[in-house]
Amino acid sequence: MIIPELPNYMAEMGGERFIGWHISLFTVTAGLSRLISGKLADTVGRLPVMIFGAIICLIAGIAYPLVNTIYLFLLLRLFHGLSTGFKPTGTAAYIADIIPAHRRGEAIGILGVFLSLGMAAGPALSTRIVDWFSMETLFYISGAVGALSGLVVVWMKESLPEPKPFKINLLKPNVREAFEPAVLAPAIVMVIAVVPFGIILTIIPDYSGYLGINDRGIFFFIFTLASLVIRIFAGKASDKFGRVTVLLLSTTTIAVSMVLLAYSASFLSFAVAAIVFGVGVGMNSPTIFAWAIDLSFEHTRGRAMATVFIALEIGIFCGSLLAGRMYQNDPEMFFPTFLTGGVICLLAFVYLVTGLWKKVPTSKSESSQTAAAGDV
């Protein structure tokens, strides 16, 4: 909800040179917090982890209007990243607990549909809320919506068989306890494939203005609607034809969308690029998470989900940092920035099609890994 409006908000605070940092700093904390959120999900339970993430959203939404300098704003973005470090980790582990193995791709696809609904509704409302009310109102509403997700979780039944009481030593970060080597292959694909997403989160609002499109959230709205349509079908397809087969198609589609963005010159071509990007993301995300669940162990599922989410945050961080460094508020740099994102995404295609993922050492046998991913 707030992402499309943040670049302008930062500029009004005198933070033009920090464009990109609002995404990078958020993802840093989100990634680092998963060093403990996965462990907590596997010990104290999935629900407490989800509720904590929702509470962070509420606090951040209340705190944003109180911040009046760019440095305090960036510090708050660091804090806000905790929400993404906890809520999705607990949610993914919860889904993995309750879904039968042969329908994992479909289930993650359904989860992705509701993720897409939120990601479409947020940007669609953001510019209108600011125009009709104020930026402060947008922050308050975003915090309230986050709190509502926590209220939903309160009424859910814990899926962890034997949750343990919380102990303060669980907050001690431990890379070994947070990293699950069994899901390294899907994590590698995730890192590479989401770099374009980090680029888009950072510069699409400015690119919209450059093309004369006043609604800075319209790209997010279009691409999430497109991903909404494709997610369920992609999940079922990965269950039937194999994870790697679908990922080859998704990474190619994302790369093509970045090329289309680079050559966009009108709202129509911009919208087509958004649709193609949405289709690629809609295939990519549920398939990677289903593959990770295939390869994970039941007693370390929270850790496995945290590992993949850390990979996601690293990819978004790299993409946003790359976009900020290349763009630097120079419209001439839109073209090479988008093309660079497309080339990077194709590296994931190369990794998959060459079979390099089969050579990644995991905690499970290579035969079971191949069976889970599907032959190409």
C-alpha positions in Angstrom: 0.0 0.0 0.0 2.7 2.5 0.9 5.5 1.5 -1.5 4.2 3.5 -4.6 4.1 6.7 -2.6 7.4 6.4 -0.7 9.8 7.8 -3.4 7.8 11.1 -3.5 7.5 11.2 0.3 11.3 10.8 0.6 11.9 13.5 -2.0 9.7 15.9 0.0 11.9 15.1 3.1 15.0 15.9 1.1 16.0 12.3 0.6 16.3 12.1 -3.2 19.8 10.6 -2.9 18.4 7.8 -0.8 16.0 6.5 -3.4 16.2 2.7 -3.3 17.2 2.6 0.4 13.6 2.4 1.5 13.5 -1.0 -0.1 17.1 -2.1 0.7 16.9 -1.3 4.4 13.5 -3.0 4.7 14.8 -6.2 3.2 18.0 -6.2 5.3 16.0 -6.4 8.5 13.5 -8.8 7.0 16.3 -11.1 6.0 18.3 -10.9 9.2 15.2 -11.4 11.4 14.6 -14.7 9.6 17.8 -16.0 11.4 15.5 -16.3 14.4 11.9 -16.3 13.0 12.3 -19.8 11.4 13.7 -21.2 14.6 10.9 -19.6 16.6 8.3 -21.0 14.2 9.7 -24.5 14.8 9.7 -24.1 18.6 7.1 -21.8 20.1 4.7 -22.2 17.1 3.6 -20.8 13.8 0.9 -18.5 15.2 3.0 -16.4 17.6 5.5 -15.7 14.8 2.7 -14.5 12.5 1.1 -12.3 15.2 4.4 -10.6 16.0 4.8 -9.7 12.4 1.3 -8.2 12.3 2.0 -6.1 15.5 5.1 -4.6 13.8 3.0 -3.5 10.9 0.6 -1.7 13.3 3.5 0.0 15.2 5.2 1.1 11.9 1.9 2.5 10.5 1.5 4.7 13.7 5.1 5.7 13.8 5.6 6.9 10.2 3.7 10.2 10.6 5.8 11.0 13.7 9.0 10.9 11.7 10.2 14.3 10.3 13.7 13.6 9.0 15.0 11.3 6.3 17.4 9.5 8.7 14.6 8.7 11.2 12.5 7.5 8.3 15.2 5.1 7.1 15.6 3.8 10.6 11.9 3.1 10.8 12.1 1.3 7.5 14.7 -1.0 9.2 12.2 -1.6 12.0 9.3 -2.2 9.6 11.3 -5.0 7.9 10.7 -7.2 10.9 7.1 -7.6 9.9 8.1 -9.4 6.6 10.8 -11.3 8.5 8.2 -12.9 10.7 4.7 -13.0 9.2 5.3 -14.8 5.9 7.7 -17.3 7.6 5.1 -18.5 10.0 2.4 -18.5 7.3 4.4 -20.6 4.9 5.3 -23.1 7.6 1.7 -23.3 8.7 0.5 -24.0 5.1 3.2 -26.7 4.7 2.0 -28.4 7.9 -1.7 -28.8 6.8 -1.4 -29.6 3.1 -0.9 -33.1 1.6 2.3 -33.6 -0.3 0.6 -34.2 -3.7 -1.2 -30.8 -3.6 1.6 -28.5 -2.3 2.0 -26.6 -5.5 -1.7 -26.0 -5.7 -1.9 -24.9 -2.1 1.0 -22.4 -2.4 -0.7 -21.2 -5.5 -3.9 -20.5 -3.6 -2.0 -18.7 -0.9 -0.4 -16.7 -3.6 -3.8 -15.7 -4.9 -4.6 -14.0 -1.7 -1.2 -12.5 -1.5 -1.9 -11.1 -5.0 -5.2 -9.7 -3.9 -3.5 -7.7 -1.2 -0.7 -6.6 -3.4 -3.2 -5.4 -6.1 -5.6 -3.7 -3.6 -2.8 -1.8 -1.8 -1.3 0.1 -4.7 -4.7 0.6 -6.3 -5.8 2.5 -3.1 -2.6 4.3 -2.2 -2.6 7.2 -4.6 -6.3 7.7 -4.1 -6.0 7.8 -0.3 -3.2 10.4 -0.5 -5.2 12.5 -3.0 -8.4 12.4 -1.0 -6.9 12.5 2.5 -3.1 12.6 3.2 0.0 10.6 3.4 -0.4 10.3 7.2 -3.8 8.7 6.6 -2.2 6.2 4.2 0.3 5.2 6.9 -2.5 4.8 9.5 -4.6 2.7 7.2 -1.7 0.4 6.3 -1.0 -0.2 10.0 -4.6 -1.0 10.7 -4.8 -3.5 7.8 -1.7 -5.2 9.2 -3.3 -5.4 12.6 -6.4 -7.0 11.1 -4.3 -9.9 9.7 -3.1 -10.5 13.3 -6.7 -10.6 14.5 -7.4 -13.4 12.0 -4.4 -15.4 13.2 -5.6 -15.2 16.8 -8.6 -17.4 15.9 -6.5 -20.0 14.1 -5.5 -23.4 15.5 -1.7 -24.0 16.0 -0.3 -26.5 13.5 3.0 -27.3 15.3 2.4 -30.6 17.2 4.2 -29.7 20.4 5.0 -26.0 20.8 7.5 -25.1 23.5 7.5 -22.2 25.9 9.4 -19.1 24.7 12.9 -18.7 26.1 15.1 -15.6 25.7 18.0 -17.7 24.2 15.8 -18.4 21.2 16.4 -14.8 20.2 20.1 -15.4 19.7 20.9 -15.4 16.0 22.5 -18.6 14.8 23.2 -19.0 11.1 23.5 -22.7 11.4 20.1 -23.0 13.1 18.5 -20.6 10.6 19.8 -22.1 7.4 18.4 -25.3 5.9 20.9 -26.8 3.3 18.2 -29.1 1.9 16.5 -26.2 0.2 19.6 -24.5 -1.2 18.7 -25.2 -4.9 15.3 -23.4 -4.8 16.9 -20.6 -2.6 19.5 -20.0 -5.3 16.8 -19.7 -8.0 14.9 -17.3 -5.7 17.9 -15.0 -5.2 18.5 -14.6 -8.9 14.8 -14.5 -10.1 13.7 -11.7 -7.7 16.4 -9.2 -8.6 14.0 -7.7 -11.2 11.3 -7.4 -8.6 13.7 -5.3 -6.4 14.4 -3.1 -9.5 10.7 -2.6 -10.1 9.9 -1.8 -6.5 12.6 0.9 -6.5 12.1 2.8 -9.8 8.7 1.9 -11.2 6.9 4.8 -9.4 9.4 7.2 -11.1 9.2 5.4 -14.4 5.4 5.8 -14.3 5.8 9.5 -14.0 8.4 9.6 -16.7 5.8 8.0 -19.1 3.2 10.5 -18.1 1.2 8.0 -16.0 -0.1 9.8 -12.9 -1.1 6.7 -10.9 2.2 5.5 -9.4 0.7 2.3 -8.2 -0.9 1.1 -11.5 1.9 -1.1 -12.5 1.7 -3.0 -9.2 -2.1 -3.3 -9.6 -1.9 -4.7 -13.1 1.0 -7.2 -12.5 -0.6 -8.5 -9.3 -3.9 -9.1 -11.0 -2.1 -11.0 -13.8 -0.3 -13.1 -11.2 -3.6 -13.7 -9.4 -5.0 -15.4 -12.5 -1.9 -17.6 -13.1 -0.9 -18.7 -9.6 -3.4 -21.6 -9.1 -2.7 -23.0 -12.6 1.0 -22.7 -12.1 0.9 -24.5 -8.8 -1.1 -27.4 -10.3 1.3 -27.5 -13.3 4.3 -27.8 -11.0 2.6 -30.7 -9.2 2.0 -32.4 -12.5 5.0 -31.6 -14.7 7.7 -30.8 -12.1 9.0 -27.7 -10.4 12.0 -27.1 -12.7 9.9 -27.3 -15.8 7.7 -24.5 -14.6 10.6 -22.5 -13.3 12.3 -22.5 -16.7 9.2 -20.9 -18.2 8.7 -18.4 -15.3 12.3 -17.1 -15.4 12.1 -16.7 -19.1 8.8 -14.8 -18.8 10.2 -12.4 -16.2 13.3 -11.7 -18.3 11.0 -10.9 -21.3 8.9 -8.5 -19.2 12.0 -6.5 -18.2 12.9 -6.1 -21.9 9.3 -5.0 -22.6 9.6 -2.5 -19.8 12.8 -1.1 -21.1 11.2 -0.4 -24.5 7.9 0.9 -23.1 6.8 4.2 -24.6 3.1 4.4 -23.8 0.6 3.2 -21.2 -0.4 0.3 -23.4 3.2 -1.1 -23.7 3.7 -0.4 -20.0 0.6 -2.3 -19.1 1.6 -5.3 -21.4 5.0 -5.4 -19.6 3.2 -5.4 -16.3 0.9 -8.3 -17.4 3.9 -10.4 -18.6 5.8 -9.7 -15.4 2.8 -10.7 -13.3 2.5 -14.0 -15.2 6.2 -14.7 -14.6 6.0 -13.9 -10.9 2.8 -15.9 -10.6 4.5 -19.0 -11.9 7.8 -18.4 -10.1 6.9 -17.9 -6.5 4.5 -20.8 -5.7 6.7 -23.2 -7.6 9.9 -22.3 -5.7 8.1 -22.6 -2.3 6.5 -25.9 -3.2 9.9 -27.2 -4.3 11.4 -26.1 -1.0 8.6 -27.8 1.0 9.3 -31.0 -1.1 12.9 -30.9 0.0 12.5 -29.9 3.6 12.1 -32.1 6.7 8.9 -31.8 8.9 10.8 -30.8 12.0 12.8 -28.1 10.3 10.1 -26.7 8.0 10.1 -23.3 9.6 13.8 -23.1 9.1 13.4 -24.2 5.4 10.8 -21.5 4.7 13.0 -18.9 6.5 15.9 -19.9 4.2 13.9 -19.4 1.0 12.6 -16.1 2.4 16.1 -14.9 3.2 17.0 -15.7 -0.4 14.0 -13.6 -1.5 15.1 -10.7 0.6 18.7 -10.9 -0.6 17.5 -10.8 -4.2 15.2 -7.9 -3.6 17.9 -6.1 -1.7 20.4 -6.6 -4.6 17.8 -5.5 -7.1 16.9 -2.3 -5.3 20.6 -1.5 -4.6 21.4 -2.1 -8.3 18.5 0.1 -9.4 19.4 2.9 -7.0 23.0 2.9 -8.1 22.3 2.7 -11.8 19.3 5.1 -12.0 20.3 7.9 -9.7 17.3 10.0 -10.8 18.5 10.1 -14.4 15.7 9.1 -16.9 18.3 8.0 -19.4 19.2 5.1 -17.1 15.8 3.5 -17.1 16.6 1.5 -20.2 19.9 -0.1 -19.1 18.6 -0.7 -15.6 15.6 -2.8 -16.8 17.7 -4.7 -19.4 20.3 -5.5 -16.7 17.5 -7.0 -14.5 16.4 -9.2 -17.5 19.9 -10.5 -18.1 20.3 -11.3 -14.4 17.1 -13.3 -14.4 18.2 -15.4 -17.3 21.1 -16.6 -15.1 18.4 -18.5 -13.1 17.3 -20.1 -16.4 20.9 -21.1 -17.2 21.3 -22.6 -13.6 18.2 -24.7 -14.1 18.6 -25.8 -17.7 22.2 -26.9 -17.3 21.3 -29.1 -14.3 23.7 -27.3 -11.9 20.9 -27.5 -9.3 21.4 -31.3 -9.1 25.0 -30.8 -8.0 24.0 -28.7 -4.9 24.7 -30.7 -1.8 21.6 -31.1 0.4 20.5 -33.1 3.5 18.4 -35.3 1.2 19.5 -37.7 -1.4 19.9 -36.5 -5.0 17.4 -39.0 -6.2 14.6 -37.6 -3.9 15.6 -34.1 -4.9 15.3 -35.0 -8.6 12.0 -36.6 -8.1 10.6 -33.6 -6.2 11.8 -31.2 -8.9 10.8 -33.2 -11.9 13.0 -34.1 -14.9 13.4 -31.6 -17.7 
